Amino acid sequence: MTKAGAEARRAAVAAMTSVTDRRQLLGVALARAAKALDPPERARAGRLATGALRWAGRSDRMLGPFLKRMPEGRVMNLLRLAVYEMFVELAPAHAVVDRSVSLAPRGRTGLVNAVLRNVLRRGPDWGSLPLPGLPKWLRRRLVDAWGRDAVPAMEAAFAAGPRLDLTLRESGDERRWAERLGAVLRPDGGIRLDEARQVSALPGYADGAWWVQDAGAAVAARVLDARTGEPVLDLCCAPGGKTMQLAASGAEVTALDVSRERMDRVEENLARTGLAATCIVADALNWASQGMFDAILVDAPCSGTGTLRRHPDLVFVRDGSGLDELAGLQARLIDRALLSLRPGGRLVFCTCSLLPEEGEEQVAAALSRHPDLSVAIPVGDWIDRQWRTPDGMLRIRPDHWREEGGIDGFFVARLEKRP
């Protein structure tokens, strides 16, 4: 194993352990663990850690018969990574065992070697094991919300992982870019790459012709339907995909986020794509706008339960606590945004959550607090019929587009303020 390969795996295990033992988000953990690696190896560490966490439930079933007790997190995650490499990435098994032993902590090399060799000799068939399941707190809530049959389909979507979706800076040229990139057209007309690629090496990246954005994440800005010259506010804007969509429409965009670090990323994305927005670092609950906006997008902080296929670390980080606080924050963000929305204007509220209390129930409460608000049914032949709710909102689930590779879960509602 090359030194670079060893360091990428070492960083992957360290990041996984920060997730499982300290409930740290994987993005934050990787930023620390892989900081010294060059970009390709950093990307490799991220791919390994994400994949191993995604399949940890099945890996644990395979490892269980050969462990008297679960070892410390670092060793357990090294074993999970090895199983993932052998049975999902189909890496040469004995090479995986050898390099796993070389990365094991002192005093644990014998355990790692014995367990992995037993897995290879006497372990169950990988494909016969159940798919990784959702944590009980979340599974119970999703069964109550969407029915017992829907949840296994969501779990299958989470296990399958995401595809690479792109949003073009200039719409209308999707077919040509799909051919150039070897991609396919999604049901909504967007572009999807079925195979993982090095994003920065793809045609059009350096020129800012497109950016990576899941199809589900792109829906809210499309529903807002910003127009040329309109003053538009994007609250909680980072990492900036929706900001770029709004700016590409020709609107006069104000983008606001509480984090300077996250706003730096937004500004980098805007610079690469040649798009413009006024970027403000501030707490949306305390910030007072200097004027009124025709349209406002509120992509509110939430549980993130719709994005587990992209962020499998959330299974380890979230435990269902804090949902009431999140729901309260979402309500306050809606109320605060409405102070800056002109009469006759429109507000889109969205969350990447599968929980009704962060979607349908949130909007119902907002309508009761604000009699001058009403739900406006989004229009467009790109909107999948499965997404529409009886109340005129959009509920996108990970098991939608099953044959096309799935989609992140989102809730989107377009509200209008009475003139």
N, C-alpha and C positions, 0 to 999 in steps of 0.2 A: 504494500500500500504506500502510495506517495505521501510525502509530508503534507501536501495540500489536501489530499483526500482524507488523511487522518484528522487534520484540523477541522475540516468541514463536519466530520462525524462527531468529533469532540464538542464542537459548538452546538450541533443539533441536540446531543444528549443534555448538554448544560441548559439549553433553552427549554427543552421538554421538562426538565426537572424544576425549573423556575415556575413553569405552568402547573405541574401536578402537585408540587410541594408547597409553593408560595402563592398559588392562584394569581400569577402574573400573566397578563395577556402575551400571546406568543410574539407579536410584533415588537413589543417592548423588550421581551427577553432576548430575542434574536439580535436586536440592535446592540445589546451589550455583549452577548456571547460571541457574535460573529464580527464584531467591530474591526478586528485586525485583519480580516480576510479580504482578498481581492474580490471584485464584484461577482465573477463566475462562481467562486467557492462560497461566497455569502449566499448567493441564490441557491446553490446546491444544499447548503445547510438548511435553508428555509424549506426547500422541497422535501428533504428527508424528515425534518421535524414535523411538518404539517401532515405528511403521509402517515408517519408512525403514530401520531396522535389520532388521526382519523380512524385507523384500524386497531387502536389499542384494545377495544373491547373484545375483538376476535383473537388478537394476540394473547391476551390474558387467559382466554379459554384454552389456548394451545399450550401455554407455559404452565398453567395451574397444576396439572398432574405431576410435574417434575420439580415443584417447589414446596418444601415443607411449610414455609411461611414466606410471605412477600418480603423481599429484601428491601433495603433502603432505596429511595427514589432514583438515585443516579444509576444503580445497578439494574433496577427494574426497567428503566427507560432504555438502557443499553440493550437489554434483552428484547424489548419491544421493537427497537430500531432494527435489530438483527432479523427478527421474524418478518418484519415488514419488507426488508430488502430481499429476503429469500423467497417469500411467498407472494408478494405483490409485484415487486420490481424484477423478480426472477433472476437475481444476481447469483453467481456461482456459490453454492452453499458453503463449501469448505473454506473459500476465501472469506466469506462473511464471518464464519466462526473464528478464523485466525485473527482477523482485524478487530473483532469484538473482544477477544481475549487480550489483545495488545492494548486496548483502551480501558480495560477493567481496572478498578482501583486495586491497590496492593492488598493481598489477602482474599480477593474475590475472583481471581483468574480461574481457579479450579472450579468454582461454582458456575461461572459463565460458560466455561468449556463443557462441563458435564451436562448442564441443562440444554444447551443448544444441540449437542450431539444426541441427546436423548430425544429431543424434538424431531430431529432428522430421522432417527431410527424407529421410534415408537410413537411419534405424535399422531394425532388424528388427521384425517384429510382436511386441508385448509378449506376447500370449497364446501365441505359438509357442515361447517360451523355456522351458527346464526350470524347475520349481519350485526355490526355494532348497534346496540340499542341506545335510546335516549335515556337520560337520567329520569328517575321515577317522578320527580316533581314536575318535570316538563311533559313527560309522556301523559301523565294523568290530566294535565290541563289541556293538552292538545286533543286527547280523546273526548273530553267534555265539550270542547269547542267544535271539532270537525268530524267526530265519529271514529269508531274503532277501526274501520277499514282504511281510513285516510292515513293513519299514523305509520303503518308499515311501509306505505308508499313513500312517505316523507323520509323515513329512515333509509330506504334504498337510495333515494336521491342524495341524502347526506353522505352515504358511503361512496357513491359514485364520484363525488367531487365535482368541481366546477369546470366549465369550459372557459375559453378566453374570448370575451365579447369586446367589441370595439365600437366606439361612437365616432363618426366622422365630423370634422370641423365644418365641412360643407355638405349638407344633405343632398340627396339626389344622385350621388355617384357611387352608391353602395355596390351595385353589380360589378362595376369596373374594378373597385378595390377588392372585392371578394375574389375575382379572377386573379388579380395581381398577387394576392397574399395566399392563394390556395385555400380560401375560406369558403363558408357556405352562407347563404342568406337565411336569417332567422325568420320565424313566422311573422314577426312585427316589422320586417324589412331591414333589420340591422345585420351586422356581420359577426360571424362566430367561427373561431378556429377550434377544431376538435382536438388538436394535438398541442401539447405544451411547446412553446417556442421561447427563445430569448427575445423578449419584447424589444429591447433597445437595438437589436440587430435587424428588425423587420423593416421593409420599405415603408417610408412615410413617417417613421417615428421621429427621426431627427428633424424633419421638416414640419413637425407638429400637425400632420394631416389628420390625425386621430388620437384618441386616448383610450386606455383600457377602462371599461365600465360595464358591470353586469347588466344584462337586459332589464332585470327588475329594478335596479337602481336608476336606470334611465327613464323610467315611466313618469316619475313625479314632475320633472321639468317639462316633459312633453305635454302632460295634462295641464300645466300652468299656462302653456301656449303664449310665451312672452313675445311681444311684437316690437318691431323696429322703433327705437326712440323712447319706448316706455321706461319710466323709472321702476326698477324691479329690485326687491330685497331678497337676498339669500341668507337666511339665518342658519347658524350652525353649519357653515358651508364646507368645512374641510372633509375630505381631501381635495374637493374642487371639481369633481366630474359634473355635477349639476350646475355649478357656477359657469363652467365652460359651455355647457349646453345653452344656458341663458344668454351668455355673451355672444355666442355664435348666431343667435337669433337677431342680433342688432340692438337688443335692449341696452339701456343704461343701467348696469348692474352694480349694486352695492353688496359686497360679500362680507359677512361678519362671522367671526369665530372667537371663542374665548382663549384659545391657545396660540401663542406666538409661534411655537414650533410647527404646529399644524398649518398655520397660515403661511409660513415659509414655503411649505409644500404646495399650497394653492398658488402662490405667486410664481413658483418655479414652473408649474404646469401651465399657467397662463402665458408665461414668457416663451415656453417651448412652442405653444400653439399659436402665438401671435395674437392672442385675444386680450381684451382689456376689461378690467373691473376695478372699482374702488374698494380696496381691501382694508378692513378695520378690525383690529384686535380689541375686543371688548366683551363684557358679559351682556348677553342679549336681554337679561332681566333688568339691567340698570342703564342700558344705552338708550339715549333719546335721539331720534332722528331729527334732522333739520328741516325735513319736508315730508310730504305724504307720498306713498307709493301706489302705483296702479296694480301691482301684483306682488305677492310675497310668498316665498317658499319656506316652509318650516319643516325641515328634516330633523325631527326631534331625537335627542338621545333616548335610547330604549334598551331593552334586554338583548337585542341582536339575535333573537331566536330564529329568525328567517335566514340567517347567513351561516348556519353550521356547516354546510358543505364547503364553504370557503374558509371558515374559522372554527375548526374542530376543537381548538383549545377552549372554546366557551363551555364545552361539556364539563371541563374540569374547573373552570373559573367561576361559573355561575351556579348558584344553588337555590335560586328562587327567592332569596331575600332581597329586600330593597325595591320590589316592584311597586309598592305603594308610593315610595318616594319618587320613583321615575314617573309614575302616572301623574303625581302632583306637579312635577317639573314640566311635563308636557302641557298640562292645563295652563300653567302660568305663562309658558312660551306662547301659546295660542292667544291668550288674553293680551299679553304685551304686544304681540305682532299686530293685533287688530287696532291698537292705538295709532299705528303708523299707516294703516290702510285707508285710502280715500273711500268715501261713499261710492258705491258702484264697482269697487275693486274686487279682486278675487284673491283668495288665499288657498294654497295647497298645503295640507298637512299630511305628512307621511312618516312611517316608521318601518324599519326592517325587522318587525316583530310579527310573530304568528299568534300573539295573544290578543283576544278581543279588547281587554282593558287598555291596551296600547293602540287601539284602532277604532273599531266600531263604537265601543262604549265611550271612548274619549270624545269622539265627534258628537255623539248624542248628548253628552254633558255640555259641550260647548254650545250646541244649539239651544239648550235650555237656559244657559247663562246669557246668551246674546240673541234676543228675538229678531234682530235685524239681519241675522245670518240665515242662509239657506244652502242646501246641497245642490250643486249644479252637476248634472250628469255629464261626464267626459264623453267627447265624441271623437270618432276616428276609426277607420276600418282596420287599423293596426291593433286595436284593442281586442284581445281574446275574449270570447264570450264567457269562458270559464271564470274570468276575473271579476265579472260584474256581480254586485250584490243586489238584493231586492231594493235596497235604499239608495241606489244610484252611486255607490262608491266602488272601489276596486280592491279586491282581496286576492293577492297573488301568492300561491303556495308552491313550495319546492317540488311537489309532485306534478305540477303542471308542466306541459312540454316534455313529458316523460320520454317520448320517442326522439325528441330533438336535443336531449342532453340536459334538461332541467333549467331551473331559473331560481334565483334567490327569492325568498319570501318577503313580501312587502304589503303594507296597507297604504292606500292613497285615497284621499278625499279632496275634492275641489269645492270650496265654499265661496259664496258670493255675499258681499255686504250690500244691503239695500241702499239704493241711491237716496 
